[in-house]
Amino acid sequence: MSQKTSFGQLLSAACTALCLTLATGATLSGATGAAKAEVLAPYKDKLFRYPKVTETLFNGDFTVVEYSKQRDLRDRDKVDEREVFGHYVSYKPRRSQKDYTLQANGRSIRYMGVGKAKGGAKAVVIYIHGQGGNRFQGMNDVSFGGNFNRIKNLMVRNGGAYLSPEFSSFGDKGTQDIAALIQQQKQVSPGAKVVVACGSMGGIICWNLLKNRKYAAMLSGIMLLGAPKDPGFLSSGALSRHVPLYMGYGSEDSVYNWETQAKFFKQIRGSASGYPIRFTLFDTGTHGTPIRMTDWRLVLNWMLSR
């Protein structure tokens, strides 16, 4: 029995009252219903769109995307997992790329930024790295299939800002550091919507932000890219705030099991009717696949247009 088949049986058995739709070979926008008002203009969409959506569930909020190691890694990277082919990137954002330091909480918070990081941004995206990462990871133009370069270009070309910080820990101090950075961005760009994307263990900070009423009020979306779940979210009062939430996982992730994360997705939906949450499963993808493959523009347009 294939992994996709077992997953479909798992959900259909547990959620018989929910609408189930299958869409073999559909595009994601067709499967999930694209937002009526697109916020970010296209950038290299033909290269970064999902090649094939094989299954959609929960009225399109759960999507299974075909991942091919040959097509999506070996044929995309000049050097596997290290350097993408040149036509996937544009170095235009480097004109505004700078290293910054924010003094807050008695600490120096280092971060890199492109676009209107000093103010006047229409939207701000902040990437939180996982264990062993640093502020340079989210600014690497050629790693992860060029997907960081794409978000840099999307924000620069659409009057936004993109930031990649370092922080003191994955606990309270680190959460306070990122909250201070968000607050600083809201001060210099008062009209900007802020989305925080957390890779792997960085997801702890994303959940902490959501659970804090003051911090969550500054957010327009949270993206979890191969990140852990947080059962405390369900009882924290955060469900009532309806901050849009995206969860992306590889079906062969050996760090955070996709079935465990999918069950948590179902718990959130069951605990708060209409909660804005979407889940993308990259079939045969591994731990880092959501960072490589998540379609930034698709997810951000859904969040920013709400």
Secondary structure as UniProt FT lines:
FT   HELIX           3..14
FT   TURN            16..17
FT   STRAND          20..21
FT   TURN            24..25
FT   HELIX           28..32
FT   HELIX           45..48
FT   STRAND          53..57
FT   TURN            58..61
FT   STRAND          62..66
FT   HELIX           70..74
FT   TURN            75..76
FT   STRAND          77..79
FT   TURN            80..82
FT   STRAND          83..84
FT   HELIX           86..88
FT   HELIX           92..95
FT   STRAND          98..104
FT   TURN            105..106
FT   STRAND          107..115
FT   TURN            117..118
FT   STRAND          123..128
FT   TURN            131..132
FT   TURN            135..136
FT   HELIX           137..139
FT   HELIX           144..146
FT   HELIX           147..157
FT   TURN            158..159
FT   STRAND          161..165
FT   HELIX           172..188
FT   TURN            190..191
FT   STRAND          193..199
FT   HELIX           200..202
FT   HELIX           203..211
FT   HELIX           213..216
FT   TURN            217..218
FT   STRAND          221..225
FT   HELIX           231..235
FT   TURN            236..237
FT   HELIX           238..241
FT   STRAND          245..250
FT   TURN            251..252
FT   HELIX           258..271
FT   TURN            273..274
FT   STRAND          277..283
FT   TURN            287..288
FT   HELIX           289..293
FT   HELIX           296..304
//
